[in-house]
Structures are given as structure tokens and as C-alpha cells.
Amino acid sequence: MKKIILVLISIIFIACSKDDDNADIPVTEKNVVISQDETYEYEFEFPGDESGYSITRQAESFELSNLQQDPATGGFIYNYKTQADFTGTDFVEISLTTYTIGLDKTSVTRIIRINFEIQNKSTGQ
């Protein structure tokens, strides 16, 4: 019984410490209203040579949800299109990860959360 309690306490401690690691990372939220048949595109600035964006929490009700890097500019573009008959809300979280040469490690330096409100294409609601 003592071993089970110790394991549970360890799991809780690890879960809480992971949340604390993300507590200092700034989160930028963007609210977007689109219709069912609309494809949304968001262009990020060029992050730098050893940095990049990645989807860290994928949208749930999507037909298209991806990141692409423009080879000409180095900038990143996020594309989203909802499932055909879906209306309601959805969201995606995209993280900017940077690489520090002196420390030889990567770290998340910013999180962008895009909140979608998807409206019926015929009624606009």
C-alpha cells in the first residue's frame, strides 16, 4: 500500500512540475470567426535560423490543419479548414521553439493559441 501511495505522489509531483515549466511561457491568443467553407491562413514572422513553429495541440474538428514553411521567406504559415458540416468552436496551439547554441538545448519560448468560431455558411451563425 505504501508503494502505491508513493507512486501516486510521484505522478502528481511530476504532473505539477510540468505545468510549472509552462507557466512562464507567454501565450498569445487570436480569436477568429470563419464560415464552414472558409480556409483560414495565418502567417507567422520568420523565427530565426535555429527556431521553428510546431503544432503542440491539434485542432479537433478539422479537414485541414497544418503548418508549412515558405522556402522563399523562411516564414511559417498555418492553414485551417473545418470539417464540412461542423459549426461551433475549435482551437489549435502552436509553439515557437528556439535553440540555444551555448546551452545546446531547445526550449519553447512562445505559444500562439488560435480560437476558431465556425459559423454556418448559409446563415452566418
Backbone atoms as SQL, in Angstrom:
CREATE TABLE atoms (id INTEGER PRIMARY KEY, chain TEXT, resi INTEGER, resn TEXT, atom TEXT, x REAL, y REAL, z REAL);
INSERT INTO atoms VALUES
  (1, 'A', 1, 'MET', 'N', 0.823, -1.190, 0.000),
  (2, 'A', 1, 'MET', 'CA', 0.000, 0.000, 0.000),
  (3, 'A', 1, 'MET', 'C', 0.868, 1.255, 0.000),
  (4, 'A', 2, 'LYS', 'N', 1.968, 1.223, 0.780),
  (5, 'A', 2, 'LYS', 'CA', 2.865, 2.380, 0.837),
  (6, 'A', 2, 'LYS', 'C', 3.491, 2.651, -0.536),
  (7, 'A', 3, 'LYS', 'N', 3.822, 1.578, -1.249),
  (8, 'A', 3, 'LYS', 'CA', 4.417, 1.738, -2.574),
  (9, 'A', 3, 'LYS', 'C', 3.434, 2.405, -3.539),
  (10, 'A', 4, 'ILE', 'N', 2.184, 2.029, -3.463),
  (11, 'A', 4, 'ILE', 'CA', 1.157, 2.620, -4.337),
  (12, 'A', 4, 'ILE', 'C', 1.009, 4.102, -4.032),
  (13, 'A', 5, 'ILE', 'N', 0.991, 4.460, -2.759),
  (14, 'A', 5, 'ILE', 'CA', 0.870, 5.864, -2.372),
  (15, 'A', 5, 'ILE', 'C', 2.079, 6.657, -2.867),
  (16, 'A', 6, 'LEU', 'N', 3.279, 6.091, -2.724),
  (17, 'A', 6, 'LEU', 'CA', 4.488, 6.768, -3.202),
  (18, 'A', 6, 'LEU', 'C', 4.460, 6.967, -4.715),
  (19, 'A', 7, 'VAL', 'N', 3.985, 5.975, -5.436),
  (20, 'A', 7, 'VAL', 'CA', 3.886, 6.095, -6.889),
  (21, 'A', 7, 'VAL', 'C', 2.890, 7.185, -7.260),
  (22, 'A', 8, 'LEU', 'N', 1.740, 7.211, -6.599),
  (23, 'A', 8, 'LEU', 'CA', 0.736, 8.239, -6.881),
  (24, 'A', 8, 'LEU', 'C', 1.269, 9.637, -6.566),
  (25, 'A', 9, 'ILE', 'N', 1.950, 9.791, -5.462),
  (26, 'A', 9, 'ILE', 'CA', 2.526, 11.093, -5.109),
  (27, 'A', 9, 'ILE', 'C', 3.570, 11.506, -6.142),
  (28, 'A', 10, 'SER', 'N', 4.380, 10.572, -6.605),
  (29, 'A', 10, 'SER', 'CA', 5.385, 10.875, -7.623),
  (30, 'A', 10, 'SER', 'C', 4.737, 11.335, -8.924),
  (31, 'A', 11, 'ILE', 'N', 3.678, 10.671, -9.323),
  (32, 'A', 11, 'ILE', 'CA', 2.974, 11.050, -10.554),
  (33, 'A', 11, 'ILE', 'C', 2.391, 12.445, -10.431),
  (34, 'A', 12, 'ILE', 'N', 1.777, 12.736, -9.296),
  (35, 'A', 12, 'ILE', 'CA', 1.209, 14.071, -9.071),
  (36, 'A', 12, 'ILE', 'C', 2.311, 15.122, -9.087),
  (37, 'A', 13, 'PHE', 'N', 3.437, 14.834, -8.455),
  (38, 'A', 13, 'PHE', 'CA', 4.550, 15.785, -8.418),
  (39, 'A', 13, 'PHE', 'C', 5.091, 16.049, -9.817),
  (40, 'A', 14, 'ILE', 'N', 5.252, 15.021, -10.609),
  (41, 'A', 14, 'ILE', 'CA', 5.754, 15.184, -11.978),
  (42, 'A', 14, 'ILE', 'C', 4.768, 15.975, -12.816),
  (43, 'A', 15, 'ALA', 'N', 3.484, 15.676, -12.694),
  (44, 'A', 15, 'ALA', 'CA', 2.468, 16.400, -13.466),
  (45, 'A', 15, 'ALA', 'C', 2.447, 17.869, -13.083),
  (46, 'A', 16, 'CYS', 'N', 2.549, 18.188, -11.819),
  (47, 'A', 16, 'CYS', 'CA', 2.533, 19.583, -11.376),
  (48, 'A', 16, 'CYS', 'C', 3.791, 20.313, -11.807),
  (49, 'A', 17, 'SER', 'N', 4.936, 19.651, -11.752),
  (50, 'A', 17, 'SER', 'CA', 6.173, 20.325, -12.148),
  (51, 'A', 17, 'SER', 'C', 6.192, 20.603, -13.644),
  (52, 'A', 18, 'LYS', 'N', 5.560, 19.760, -14.447),
  (53, 'A', 18, 'LYS', 'CA', 5.480, 20.001, -15.886),
  (54, 'A', 18, 'LYS', 'C', 4.635, 21.246, -16.171),
  (55, 'A', 19, 'ASP', 'N', 3.531, 21.418, -15.449),
  (56, 'A', 19, 'ASP', 'CA', 2.708, 22.608, -15.611),
  (57, 'A', 19, 'ASP', 'C', 3.471, 23.859, -15.215),
  (58, 'A', 20, 'ASP', 'N', 4.297, 23.768, -14.167),
  (59, 'A', 20, 'ASP', 'CA', 5.083, 24.914, -13.736),
  (60, 'A', 20, 'ASP', 'C', 6.077, 25.331, -14.802),
  (61, 'A', 21, 'ASP', 'N', 6.614, 24.386, -15.565),
  (62, 'A', 21, 'ASP', 'CA', 7.555, 24.707, -16.633),
  (63, 'A', 21, 'ASP', 'C', 6.904, 25.587, -17.688),
  (64, 'A', 22, 'ASN', 'N', 5.632, 25.363, -17.981),
  (65, 'A', 22, 'ASN', 'CA', 4.926, 26.136, -18.997),
  (66, 'A', 22, 'ASN', 'C', 4.322, 27.420, -18.465),
  (67, 'A', 23, 'ALA', 'N', 4.357, 27.627, -17.156),
  (68, 'A', 23, 'ALA', 'CA', 3.711, 28.792, -16.561),
  (69, 'A', 23, 'ALA', 'C', 4.354, 30.107, -17.006),
  (70, 'A', 24, 'ASP', 'N', 5.651, 30.112, -17.285),
  (71, 'A', 24, 'ASP', 'CA', 6.352, 31.336, -17.661),
  (72, 'A', 24, 'ASP', 'C', 6.355, 31.596, -19.158),
  (73, 'A', 25, 'ILE', 'N', 5.808, 30.706, -19.943),
  (74, 'A', 25, 'ILE', 'CA', 5.799, 30.878, -21.391),
  (75, 'A', 25, 'ILE', 'C', 4.622, 31.761, -21.776),
  (76, 'A', 26, 'PRO', 'N', 4.886, 32.876, -22.464),
  (77, 'A', 26, 'PRO', 'CA', 3.775, 33.759, -22.852),
  (78, 'A', 26, 'PRO', 'C', 2.865, 33.087, -23.883),
  (79, 'A', 27, 'VAL', 'N', 1.559, 33.281, -23.686),
  (80, 'A', 27, 'VAL', 'CA', 0.558, 32.737, -24.599),
  (81, 'A', 27, 'VAL', 'C', -0.142, 33.906, -25.282),
  (82, 'A', 28, 'THR', 'N', -0.103, 33.910, -26.606),
  (83, 'A', 28, 'THR', 'CA', -0.808, 34.917, -27.396),
  (84, 'A', 28, 'THR', 'C', -2.061, 34.251, -27.944),
  (85, 'A', 29, 'GLU', 'N', -3.217, 34.865, -27.699),
  (86, 'A', 29, 'GLU', 'CA', -4.472, 34.300, -28.210),
  (87, 'A', 29, 'GLU', 'C', -4.999, 35.150, -29.346),
  (88, 'A', 30, 'LYS', 'N', -5.493, 34.478, -30.359),
  (89, 'A', 30, 'LYS', 'CA', -6.101, 35.144, -31.505),
  (90, 'A', 30, 'LYS', 'C', -7.473, 34.512, -31.706),
  (91, 'A', 31, 'ASN', 'N', -8.521, 35.344, -31.722),
  (92, 'A', 31, 'ASN', 'CA', -9.884, 34.864, -31.925),
  (93, 'A', 31, 'ASN', 'C', -10.291, 35.107, -33.369),
  (94, 'A', 32, 'VAL', 'N', -10.809, 34.068, -34.005),
  (95, 'A', 32, 'VAL', 'CA', -11.129, 34.112, -35.427),
  (96, 'A', 32, 'VAL', 'C', -12.539, 33.587, -35.650),
  (97, 'A', 33, 'VAL', 'N', -13.311, 34.283, -36.474),
  (98, 'A', 33, 'VAL', 'CA', -14.638, 33.822, -36.872),
  (99, 'A', 33, 'VAL', 'C', -14.573, 33.493, -38.357),
  (100, 'A', 34, 'ILE', 'N', -14.924, 32.254, -38.703),
  (101, 'A', 34, 'ILE', 'CA', -14.929, 31.838, -40.109),
  (102, 'A', 34, 'ILE', 'C', -16.209, 31.066, -40.395),
  (103, 'A', 35, 'SER', 'N', -16.528, 30.943, -41.688),
  (104, 'A', 35, 'SER', 'CA', -17.679, 30.129, -42.070),
  (105, 'A', 35, 'SER', 'C', -17.198, 28.710, -42.386),
  (106, 'A', 36, 'GLN', 'N', -18.146, 27.797, -42.490),
  (107, 'A', 36, 'GLN', 'CA', -17.829, 26.379, -42.701),
  (108, 'A', 36, 'GLN', 'C', -16.986, 26.129, -43.947),
  (109, 'A', 37, 'ASP', 'N', -17.190, 26.890, -44.984),
  (110, 'A', 37, 'ASP', 'CA', -16.486, 26.616, -46.242),
  (111, 'A', 37, 'ASP', 'C', -15.217, 27.446, -46.415),
  (112, 'A', 38, 'GLU', 'N', -14.835, 28.198, -45.403),
  (113, 'A', 38, 'GLU', 'CA', -13.689, 29.100, -45.497),
  (114, 'A', 38, 'GLU', 'C', -12.405, 28.418, -45.030),
  (115, 'A', 39, 'THR', 'N', -11.312, 28.679, -45.735),
  (116, 'A', 39, 'THR', 'CA', -9.995, 28.235, -45.298),
  (117, 'A', 39, 'THR', 'C', -9.284, 29.427, -44.683),
  (118, 'A', 40, 'TYR', 'N', -8.806, 29.262, -43.464),
  (119, 'A', 40, 'TYR', 'CA', -8.134, 30.326, -42.727),
  (120, 'A', 40, 'TYR', 'C', -6.628, 30.154, -42.875),
  (121, 'A', 41, 'GLU', 'N', -5.918, 31.263, -43.031),
  (122, 'A', 41, 'GLU', 'CA', -4.464, 31.235, -43.168),
  (123, 'A', 41, 'GLU', 'C', -3.864, 32.279, -42.237),
  (124, 'A', 42, 'TYR', 'N', -2.877, 31.877, -41.456),
  (125, 'A', 42, 'TYR', 'CA', -2.187, 32.788, -40.534),
  (126, 'A', 42, 'TYR', 'C', -0.705, 32.706, -40.823),
  (127, 'A', 43, 'GLU', 'N', -0.088, 33.838, -41.083),
  (128, 'A', 43, 'GLU', 'CA', 1.338, 33.875, -41.410),
  (129, 'A', 43, 'GLU', 'C', 2.121, 34.352, -40.197),
  (130, 'A', 44, 'PHE', 'N', 3.108, 33.557, -39.800),
  (131, 'A', 44, 'PHE', 'CA', 3.990, 33.904, -38.689),
  (132, 'A', 44, 'PHE', 'C', 5.232, 34.599, -39.237),
  (133, 'A', 45, 'GLU', 'N', 5.864, 35.380, -38.370),
  (134, 'A', 45, 'GLU', 'CA', 7.117, 36.007, -38.777),
  (135, 'A', 45, 'GLU', 'C', 8.220, 34.954, -38.861),
  (136, 'A', 46, 'PHE', 'N', 9.285, 35.299, -39.552),
  (137, 'A', 46, 'PHE', 'CA', 10.434, 34.410, -39.654),
  (138, 'A', 46, 'PHE', 'C', 11.054, 34.270, -38.270),
  (139, 'A', 47, 'PRO', 'N', 11.156, 33.062, -37.746),
  (140, 'A', 47, 'PRO', 'CA', 11.586, 32.899, -36.358),
  (141, 'A', 47, 'PRO', 'C', 13.095, 32.942, -36.138),
  (142, 'A', 48, 'GLY', 'N', 13.900, 32.748, -37.155),
  (143, 'A', 48, 'GLY', 'CA', 15.353, 32.683, -36.982),
  (144, 'A', 48, 'GLY', 'C', 15.890, 31.363, -37.483),
  (145, 'A', 49, 'ASP', 'N', 17.193, 31.277, -37.609),
  (146, 'A', 49, 'ASP', 'CA', 17.838, 30.109, -38.218),
  (147, 'A', 49, 'ASP', 'C', 17.588, 28.800, -37.482),
  (148, 'A', 50, 'GLU', 'N', 17.684, 28.817, -36.182),
  (149, 'A', 50, 'GLU', 'CA', 17.586, 27.574, -35.410),
  (150, 'A', 50, 'GLU', 'C', 16.261, 27.470, -34.660),
  (151, 'A', 51, 'SER', 'N', 15.252, 28.140, -35.150),
  (152, 'A', 51, 'SER', 'CA', 13.960, 28.153, -34.475),
  (153, 'A', 51, 'SER', 'C', 12.878, 27.655, -35.418),
  (154, 'A', 52, 'GLY', 'N', 11.752, 27.318, -34.839),
  (155, 'A', 52, 'GLY', 'CA', 10.658, 26.882, -35.680),
  (156, 'A', 52, 'GLY', 'C', 9.358, 26.778, -34.923),
  (157, 'A', 53, 'TYR', 'N', 8.274, 26.756, -35.666),
  (158, 'A', 53, 'TYR', 'CA', 6.940, 26.608, -35.103),
  (159, 'A', 53, 'TYR', 'C', 6.492, 25.165, -35.258),
  (160, 'A', 54, 'SER', 'N', 5.684, 24.705, -34.314),
  (161, 'A', 54, 'SER', 'CA', 5.112, 23.364, -34.419),
  (162, 'A', 54, 'SER', 'C', 3.752, 23.362, -33.725),
  (163, 'A', 55, 'ILE', 'N', 2.883, 22.513, -34.221),
  (164, 'A', 55, 'ILE', 'CA', 1.572, 22.357, -33.601),
  (165, 'A', 55, 'ILE', 'C', 1.750, 21.484, -32.373),
  (166, 'A', 56, 'THR', 'N', 1.453, 22.048, -31.208),
  (167, 'A', 56, 'THR', 'CA', 1.611, 21.290, -29.968),
  (168, 'A', 56, 'THR', 'C', 0.280, 20.796, -29.415),
  (169, 'A', 57, 'ARG', 'N', -0.809, 21.395, -29.883),
  (170, 'A', 57, 'ARG', 'CA', -2.152, 20.894, -29.547),
  (171, 'A', 57, 'ARG', 'C', -3.011, 21.050, -30.794),
  (172, 'A', 58, 'GLN', 'N', -3.308, 19.948, -31.413),
  (173, 'A', 58, 'GLN', 'CA', -4.009, 19.951, -32.696),
  (174, 'A', 58, 'GLN', 'C', -5.489, 20.282, -32.510),
  (175, 'A', 59, 'ALA', 'N', -6.039, 20.968, -33.502),
  (176, 'A', 59, 'ALA', 'CA', -7.482, 21.221, -33.530),
  (177, 'A', 59, 'ALA', 'C', -8.206, 19.875, -33.584),
  (178, 'A', 60, 'GLU', 'N', -9.491, 19.869, -33.227),
  (179, 'A', 60, 'GLU', 'CA', -10.228, 18.607, -33.185),
  (180, 'A', 60, 'GLU', 'C', -11.144, 18.390, -34.381),
  (181, 'A', 61, 'SER', 'N', -11.770, 19.457, -34.877),
  (182, 'A', 61, 'SER', 'CA', -12.808, 19.300, -35.906),
  (183, 'A', 61, 'SER', 'C', -12.329, 19.892, -37.226),
  (184, 'A', 62, 'PHE', 'N', -11.254, 19.357, -37.742),
  (185, 'A', 62, 'PHE', 'CA', -10.653, 19.942, -38.933),
  (186, 'A', 62, 'PHE', 'C', -10.635, 18.991, -40.128),
  (187, 'A', 63, 'GLU', 'N', -10.705, 19.583, -41.277),
  (188, 'A', 63, 'GLU', 'CA', -10.421, 18.890, -42.527),
  (189, 'A', 63, 'GLU', 'C', -8.962, 19.162, -42.895),
  (190, 'A', 64, 'LEU', 'N', -8.508, 20.392, -42.600),
  (191, 'A', 64, 'LEU', 'CA', -7.139, 20.824, -42.871),
  (192, 'A', 64, 'LEU', 'C', -6.639, 21.588, -41.661),
  (193, 'A', 65, 'SER', 'N', -5.497, 21.205, -41.126),
  (194, 'A', 65, 'SER', 'CA', -4.859, 21.920, -40.021),
  (195, 'A', 65, 'SER', 'C', -3.382, 21.587, -40.077),
  (196, 'A', 66, 'ASN', 'N', -2.599, 22.508, -40.685),
  (197, 'A', 66, 'ASN', 'CA', -1.182, 22.218, -40.828),
  (198, 'A', 66, 'ASN', 'C', -0.337, 23.482, -40.858),
  (199, 'A', 67, 'LEU', 'N', 0.947, 23.293, -40.668),
  (200, 'A', 67, 'LEU', 'CA', 1.946, 24.353, -40.771),
  (201, 'A', 67, 'LEU', 'C', 2.818, 24.066, -41.971),
  (202, 'A', 68, 'GLN', 'N', 3.148, 25.124, -42.701),
  (203, 'A', 68, 'GLN', 'CA', 4.065, 24.995, -43.829),
  (204, 'A', 68, 'GLN', 'C', 5.087, 26.111, -43.735),
  (205, 'A', 69, 'GLN', 'N', 6.312, 25.826, -44.145),
  (206, 'A', 69, 'GLN', 'CA', 7.333, 26.863, -44.174),
  (207, 'A', 69, 'GLN', 'C', 7.530, 27.318, -45.610),
  (208, 'A', 70, 'ASP', 'N', 7.473, 28.633, -45.789),
  (209, 'A', 70, 'ASP', 'CA', 7.698, 29.228, -47.107),
  (210, 'A', 70, 'ASP', 'C', 9.195, 29.195, -47.388),
  (211, 'A', 71, 'PRO', 'N', 9.642, 28.434, -48.403),
  (212, 'A', 71, 'PRO', 'CA', 11.075, 28.327, -48.659),
  (213, 'A', 71, 'PRO', 'C', 11.714, 29.657, -49.086),
  (214, 'A', 72, 'ALA', 'N', 10.932, 30.542, -49.668),
  (215, 'A', 72, 'ALA', 'CA', 11.481, 31.819, -50.124),
  (216, 'A', 72, 'ALA', 'C', 11.731, 32.779, -48.965),
  (217, 'A', 73, 'THR', 'N', 10.795, 32.860, -48.015),
  (218, 'A', 73, 'THR', 'CA', 10.918, 33.837, -46.930),
  (219, 'A', 73, 'THR', 'C', 11.375, 33.213, -45.613),
  (220, 'A', 74, 'GLY', 'N', 11.185, 31.909, -45.460),
  (221, 'A', 74, 'GLY', 'CA', 11.503, 31.244, -44.201),
  (222, 'A', 74, 'GLY', 'C', 10.381, 31.350, -43.189),
  (223, 'A', 75, 'GLY', 'N', 9.349, 32.134, -43.506),
  (224, 'A', 75, 'GLY', 'CA', 8.219, 32.298, -42.598),
  (225, 'A', 75, 'GLY', 'C', 7.345, 31.054, -42.571),
  (226, 'A', 76, 'PHE', 'N', 6.547, 30.942, -41.535),
  (227, 'A', 76, 'PHE', 'CA', 5.651, 29.804, -41.379),
  (228, 'A', 76, 'PHE', 'C', 4.216, 30.253, -41.610),
  (229, 'A', 77, 'ILE', 'N', 3.415, 29.364, -42.207),
  (230, 'A', 77, 'ILE', 'CA', 2.012, 29.641, -42.487),
  (231, 'A', 77, 'ILE', 'C', 1.190, 28.497, -41.902),
  (232, 'A', 78, 'TYR', 'N', 0.166, 28.863, -41.114),
  (233, 'A', 78, 'TYR', 'CA', -0.759, 27.869, -40.575),
  (234, 'A', 78, 'TYR', 'C', -2.047, 27.931, -41.385),
  (235, 'A', 79, 'ASN', 'N', -2.560, 26.768, -41.788),
  (236, 'A', 79, 'ASN', 'CA', -3.797, 26.660, -42.570),
  (237, 'A', 79, 'ASN', 'C', -4.811, 25.832, -41.789),
  (238, 'A', 80, 'TYR', 'N', -6.074, 26.307, -41.818),
  (239, 'A', 80, 'TYR', 'CA', -7.140, 25.599, -41.117),
  (240, 'A', 80, 'TYR', 'C', -8.413, 25.653, -41.942),
  (241, 'A', 81, 'LYS', 'N', -9.072, 24.514, -42.029),
  (242, 'A', 81, 'LYS', 'CA', -10.413, 24.428, -42.601),
  (243, 'A', 81, 'LYS', 'C', -11.161, 23.395, -41.773),
  (244, 'A', 82, 'THR', 'N', -12.381, 23.748, -41.383),
  (245, 'A', 82, 'THR', 'CA', -13.162, 22.866, -40.528),
  (246, 'A', 82, 'THR', 'C', -13.752, 21.694, -41.324),
  (247, 'A', 83, 'GLN', 'N', -14.215, 20.693, -40.607),
  (248, 'A', 83, 'GLN', 'CA', -14.928, 19.592, -41.237),
  (249, 'A', 83, 'GLN', 'C', -16.181, 20.155, -41.907),
  (250, 'A', 84, 'ALA', 'N', -16.662, 19.491, -42.921),
  (251, 'A', 84, 'ALA', 'CA', -17.724, 20.010, -43.789),
  (252, 'A', 84, 'ALA', 'C', -18.958, 20.531, -43.061),
  (253, 'A', 85, 'ASP', 'N', -19.516, 19.802, -42.136),
  (254, 'A', 85, 'ASP', 'CA', -20.777, 20.203, -41.516),
  (255, 'A', 85, 'ASP', 'C', -20.621, 20.693, -40.075),
  (256, 'A', 86, 'PHE', 'N', -19.396, 21.002, -39.669),
  (257, 'A', 86, 'PHE', 'CA', -19.160, 21.402, -38.280),
  (258, 'A', 86, 'PHE', 'C', -19.430, 22.891, -38.079),
  (259, 'A', 87, 'THR', 'N', -20.154, 23.221, -37.008),
  (260, 'A', 87, 'THR', 'CA', -20.278, 24.595, -36.518),
  (261, 'A', 87, 'THR', 'C', -19.995, 24.548, -35.031),
  (262, 'A', 88, 'GLY', 'N', -19.458, 25.627, -34.508),
  (263, 'A', 88, 'GLY', 'CA', -19.129, 25.670, -33.089),
  (264, 'A', 88, 'GLY', 'C', -17.745, 26.248, -32.898),
  (265, 'A', 89, 'THR', 'N', -17.031, 25.751, -31.888),
  (266, 'A', 89, 'THR', 'CA', -15.710, 26.278, -31.588),
  (267, 'A', 89, 'THR', 'C', -14.656, 25.183, -31.692),
  (268, 'A', 90, 'ASP', 'N', -13.457, 25.622, -31.989),
  (269, 'A', 90, 'ASP', 'CA', -12.301, 24.743, -32.095),
  (270, 'A', 90, 'ASP', 'C', -11.083, 25.605, -31.775),
  (271, 'A', 91, 'PHE', 'N', -9.948, 24.993, -31.519),
  (272, 'A', 91, 'PHE', 'CA', -8.736, 25.780, -31.316),
  (273, 'A', 91, 'PHE', 'C', -7.516, 24.936, -31.625),
  (274, 'A', 92, 'VAL', 'N', -6.409, 25.638, -31.857),
  (275, 'A', 92, 'VAL', 'CA', -5.127, 24.997, -32.088),
  (276, 'A', 92, 'VAL', 'C', -4.087, 25.767, -31.286),
  (277, 'A', 93, 'GLU', 'N', -3.066, 25.074, -30.797),
  (278, 'A', 93, 'GLU', 'CA', -1.952, 25.740, -30.126),
  (279, 'A', 93, 'GLU', 'C', -0.682, 25.450, -30.897),
  (280, 'A', 94, 'ILE', 'N', 0.043, 26.517, -31.173),
  (281, 'A', 94, 'ILE', 'CA', 1.276, 26.436, -31.952),
  (282, 'A', 94, 'ILE', 'C', 2.390, 27.027, -31.104),
  (283, 'A', 95, 'SER', 'N', 3.492, 26.304, -30.982),
  (284, 'A', 95, 'SER', 'CA', 4.604, 26.745, -30.143),
  (285, 'A', 95, 'SER', 'C', 5.792, 27.166, -31.000),
  (286, 'A', 96, 'LEU', 'N', 6.466, 28.208, -30.530),
  (287, 'A', 96, 'LEU', 'CA', 7.735, 28.614, -31.135),
  (288, 'A', 96, 'LEU', 'C', 8.840, 28.030, -30.273),
  (289, 'A', 97, 'THR', 'N', 9.656, 27.195, -30.877),
  (290, 'A', 97, 'THR', 'CA', 10.761, 26.563, -30.182),
  (291, 'A', 97, 'THR', 'C', 12.059, 27.165, -30.691),
  (292, 'A', 98, 'THR', 'N', 12.927, 27.558, -29.760),
  (293, 'A', 98, 'THR', 'CA', 14.224, 28.123, -30.145),
  (294, 'A', 98, 'THR', 'C', 15.339, 27.210, -29.650),
  (295, 'A', 99, 'TYR', 'N', 16.454, 27.303, -30.322),
  (296, 'A', 99, 'TYR', 'CA', 17.628, 26.515, -29.971),
  (297, 'A', 99, 'TYR', 'C', 18.708, 27.463, -29.464),
  (298, 'A', 100, 'THR', 'N', 19.244, 27.176, -28.284),
  (299, 'A', 100, 'THR', 'CA', 20.316, 27.972, -27.713),
  (300, 'A', 100, 'THR', 'C', 21.617, 27.218, -27.888),
  (301, 'A', 101, 'ILE', 'N', 22.517, 27.782, -28.707),
  (302, 'A', 101, 'ILE', 'CA', 23.762, 27.089, -29.043),
  (303, 'A', 101, 'ILE', 'C', 24.623, 26.867, -27.803),
  (304, 'A', 102, 'GLY', 'N', 24.800, 27.901, -26.993),
  (305, 'A', 102, 'GLY', 'CA', 25.661, 27.783, -25.814),
  (306, 'A', 102, 'GLY', 'C', 25.184, 26.734, -24.823),
  (307, 'A', 103, 'LEU', 'N', 23.877, 26.566, -24.708),
  (308, 'A', 103, 'LEU', 'CA', 23.317, 25.578, -23.784),
  (309, 'A', 103, 'LEU', 'C', 23.039, 24.250, -24.461),
  (310, 'A', 104, 'ASP', 'N', 23.109, 24.242, -25.800),
  (311, 'A', 104, 'ASP', 'CA', 22.850, 23.051, -26.609),
  (312, 'A', 104, 'ASP', 'C', 21.502, 22.425, -26.256),
  (313, 'A', 105, 'LYS', 'N', 20.462, 23.281, -26.207),
  (314, 'A', 105, 'LYS', 'CA', 19.137, 22.756, -25.917),
  (315, 'A', 105, 'LYS', 'C', 18.074, 23.609, -26.595),
  (316, 'A', 106, 'THR', 'N', 16.905, 23.003, -26.770),
  (317, 'A', 106, 'THR', 'CA', 15.764, 23.724, -27.327),
  (318, 'A', 106, 'THR', 'C', 14.789, 24.039, -26.199),
  (319, 'A', 107, 'SER', 'N', 14.031, 25.107, -26.390),
  (320, 'A', 107, 'SER', 'CA', 13.015, 25.446, -25.406),
  (321, 'A', 107, 'SER', 'C', 11.880, 26.190, -26.089),
  (322, 'A', 108, 'VAL', 'N', 10.684, 25.990, -25.577),
  (323, 'A', 108, 'VAL', 'CA', 9.507, 26.691, -26.085),
  (324, 'A', 108, 'VAL', 'C', 9.556, 28.105, -25.521),
  (325, 'A', 109, 'THR', 'N', 9.496, 29.098, -26.411),
  (326, 'A', 109, 'THR', 'CA', 9.595, 30.483, -25.958),
  (327, 'A', 109, 'THR', 'C', 8.284, 31.246, -26.100),
  (328, 'A', 110, 'ARG', 'N', 7.342, 30.693, -26.861),
  (329, 'A', 110, 'ARG', 'CA', 6.062, 31.371, -27.040),
  (330, 'A', 110, 'ARG', 'C', 5.026, 30.364, -27.520),
  (331, 'A', 111, 'ILE', 'N', 3.777, 30.560, -27.093),
  (332, 'A', 111, 'ILE', 'CA', 2.666, 29.727, -27.543),
  (333, 'A', 111, 'ILE', 'C', 1.622, 30.639, -28.156),
  (334, 'A', 112, 'ILE', 'N', 1.155, 30.276, -29.338),
  (335, 'A', 112, 'ILE', 'CA', 0.080, 31.008, -30.011),
  (336, 'A', 112, 'ILE', 'C', -1.133, 30.096, -30.015),
  (337, 'A', 113, 'ARG', 'N', -2.223, 30.576, -29.438),
  (338, 'A', 113, 'ARG', 'CA', -3.473, 29.805, -29.418),
  (339, 'A', 113, 'ARG', 'C', -4.454, 30.531, -30.325),
  (340, 'A', 114, 'ILE', 'N', -4.918, 29.842, -31.361),
  (341, 'A', 114, 'ILE', 'CA', -5.902, 30.404, -32.282),
  (342, 'A', 114, 'ILE', 'C', -7.241, 29.758, -31.972),
  (343, 'A', 115, 'ASN', 'N', -8.197, 30.587, -31.531),
  (344, 'A', 115, 'ASN', 'CA', -9.540, 30.135, -31.188),
  (345, 'A', 115, 'ASN', 'C', -10.454, 30.386, -32.386),
  (346, 'A', 116, 'PHE', 'N', -11.097, 29.351, -32.848),
  (347, 'A', 116, 'PHE', 'CA', -11.986, 29.456, -34.004),
  (348, 'A', 116, 'PHE', 'C', -13.441, 29.402, -33.566),
  (349, 'A', 117, 'GLU', 'N', -14.235, 30.271, -34.153),
  (350, 'A', 117, 'GLU', 'CA', -15.689, 30.163, -34.056),
  (351, 'A', 117, 'GLU', 'C', -16.157, 29.918, -35.485),
  (352, 'A', 118, 'ILE', 'N', -16.733, 28.752, -35.709),
  (353, 'A', 118, 'ILE', 'CA', -17.140, 28.360, -37.056),
  (354, 'A', 118, 'ILE', 'C', -18.647, 28.542, -37.174),
  (355, 'A', 119, 'GLN', 'N', -19.038, 29.358, -38.147),
  (356, 'A', 119, 'GLN', 'CA', -20.451, 29.663, -38.357),
  (357, 'A', 119, 'GLN', 'C', -20.979, 28.914, -39.559),
  (358, 'A', 120, 'ASN', 'N', -22.277, 28.674, -39.554),
  (359, 'A', 120, 'ASN', 'CA', -22.951, 28.027, -40.670),
  (360, 'A', 120, 'ASN', 'C', -22.779, 28.895, -41.908),
  (361, 'A', 121, 'LYS', 'N', -22.374, 28.294, -43.012),
  (362, 'A', 121, 'LYS', 'CA', -22.088, 29.078, -44.221),
  (363, 'A', 121, 'LYS', 'C', -23.322, 29.739, -44.813),
  (364, 'A', 122, 'SER', 'N', -24.503, 29.171, -44.601),
  (365, 'A', 122, 'SER', 'CA', -25.697, 29.752, -45.209),
  (366, 'A', 122, 'SER', 'C', -26.352, 30.831, -44.327),
  (367, 'A', 123, 'THR', 'N', -26.262, 30.661, -43.006),
  (368, 'A', 123, 'THR', 'CA', -26.921, 31.626, -42.122),
  (369, 'A', 123, 'THR', 'C', -25.961, 32.622, -41.501),
  (370, 'A', 124, 'GLY', 'N', -24.671, 32.326, -41.490),
  (371, 'A', 124, 'GLY', 'CA', -23.700, 33.203, -40.847),
  (372, 'A', 124, 'GLY', 'C', -23.765, 33.150, -39.345),
  (373, 'A', 125, 'GLN', 'N', -24.361, 32.078, -38.780),
  (374, 'A', 125, 'GLN', 'CA', -24.452, 31.947, -37.321),
  (375, 'A', 125, 'GLN', 'C', -23.923, 30.613, -36.860);
